[in-house]
């Protein structure tokens, strides 16, 4: 049952569980675009992404962004919606962005 006393099926419960874990992980891993461009030297200056490949809008200095090992960058809102509605893979290169161990860790 949910907080309103409604009965929830297992699929809905699992979906809520996964969405909560995604939100927690994103909160911990989000950086501002200006910090990403100035602090992450592993990304060459000319290779830095300037546009979100989900919404196709350019990043602004104070935008909250998310990236993982593949270094593809996305607006927080865009990637959160993607991860909840599609799968846990990068929409650009299909690399796993949130693995099962992380999902379990952030589900607690």
Secondary structure by P-SEA (a helix, b strand, c coil): cccccccccaaaaaaaaaaaaaaaaaaaccccaaaaacccccccccccccccccccccccccbbbbbccccccccaaaaaaaaacccccccccccccccaaaaaaacc
